[in-house]
Amino acid sequence: MNQTASSKSYDLEERTLGFAKRVRDYVRKLPKTISNFEYAKQLIRSSGSQAANYIEANESLSKKDFIFRVKISKKETKESLLWVRLTEPTKGQEAEKEYLLREAGELIRIFGAIEHKISTKS
């Protein structure tokens, strides 16, 4: 892997980690309702999984495994998007919820672009 590709991979690893951390911090401040509690558990799992699977993609031994892990990262990010949408934040958390929704959307598009680029390469 060349330097540019390597640094881009690292940047996306950091970005997915950052997303998972912001989700964790967001969840900690949610009102303690039954629905938020259930959605938060799922959100924590899926946001961590998207980051972990992207790290595993970068350690893959084959193109097929790389694509598989990127697809899982995309799937887990889509799931995170759902759980964020379902949470009921305080008024003070609305901006953070909007940030997480935007970031999840961007990550989904990035994973989709990576998947498309690698899949169509000869």
C-alpha positions in Angstrom: 0.0 0.0 0.0 1.4 3.4 -0.9 1.7 6.3 1.6 -1.4 8.1 0.4 -3.6 5.0 0.6 -2.1 4.1 3.9 -2.8 7.5 5.4 -6.3 7.5 4.0 -7.0 4.2 5.6 -5.7 5.5 8.9 -7.8 8.6 8.7 -10.9 6.5 8.1 -10.0 4.3 11.0 -9.7 7.4 13.2 -12.9 8.8 11.8 -14.9 5.5 12.6 -13.3 5.4 16.0 -14.3 9.1 16.6 -17.9 8.3 15.5 -18.1 5.4 18.0 -16.7 7.6 20.8 -19.2 10.4 20.0 -22.0 7.9 20.1 -20.8 6.7 23.5 -20.8 10.2 24.8 -24.2 11.0 23.3 -25.7 7.8 24.8 -24.4 8.7 28.3 -26.4 11.9 28.3 -29.7 10.5 26.9 -32.7 10.7 29.2 -33.1 7.4 31.0 -36.3 6.1 29.4 -37.0 2.5 28.6 -36.9 3.1 24.8 -33.7 5.1 25.0 -32.1 2.4 27.1 -32.9 -0.3 24.5 -31.9 1.9 21.5 -28.7 3.0 23.2 -27.6 -0.6 23.7 -28.0 -1.4 20.0 -26.4 1.9 19.0 -23.3 1.3 21.1 -22.9 -2.2 19.6 -23.4 -1.1 16.0 -21.2 2.0 16.1 -18.4 0.0 17.7 -18.8 -2.7 15.2 -18.5 -0.4 12.2 -15.2 0.9 13.5 -13.9 -2.6 14.4 -14.8 -4.1 11.0 -13.1 -1.3 9.2 -9.9 -1.9 11.1 -10.2 -5.6 10.2 -10.7 -4.7 6.6 -7.4 -2.9 6.6 -5.8 -6.0 8.0 -7.4 -8.4 5.5 -5.4 -10.8 3.5 -7.5 -10.8 0.4 -9.5 -8.4 -1.7 -12.6 -10.6 -1.1 -12.2 -10.3 2.7 -11.5 -6.5 2.5 -14.8 -6.0 0.5 -16.7 -8.2 2.9 -15.5 -6.2 6.0 -16.2 -2.9 4.3 -19.8 -4.2 3.5 -20.2 -5.1 7.2 -18.9 -1.7 8.2 -21.5 -0.1 5.9 -24.3 -2.3 7.2 -23.4 -1.5 10.9 -23.3 2.2 10.1 -26.7 2.0 8.5 -27.9 0.3 11.7 -26.3 3.0 13.8 -28.2 5.6 11.7 -31.5 3.8 12.6 -30.8 3.7 16.3 -29.7 7.4 16.4 -32.9 8.3 14.6 -35.0 6.4 17.2 -33.4 8.0 20.3 -35.2 10.8 22.1 -32.5 13.3 23.2 -32.9 16.3 25.5 -33.2 19.7 23.8 -29.5 20.3 24.5 -28.6 17.1 22.6 -30.4 17.8 19.4 -27.4 19.3 17.6 -25.3 16.3 18.6 -28.0 14.0 17.2 -28.0 15.9 13.9 -24.2 15.6 13.8 -24.3 11.9 14.3 -27.0 11.5 11.6 -24.8 13.5 9.2 -21.7 11.6 10.1 -23.3 8.2 9.7 -24.7 9.2 6.3 -21.2 10.3 5.2 -19.6 7.1 6.5 -22.2 5.1 4.6 -21.4 6.9 1.4 -17.6 6.5 2.0 -18.0 2.7 2.6 -20.2 2.4 -0.5 -17.6 4.3 -2.6 -14.8 2.1 -1.3 -16.8 -1.1 -2.0 -17.6 0.1 -5.5 -14.0 1.2 -6.3 -12.5 -2.1 -5.1 -15.2 -4.2 -6.7 -14.8 -2.6 -10.1 -11.0 -2.7 -10.2 -9.5 -5.2 -12.6 
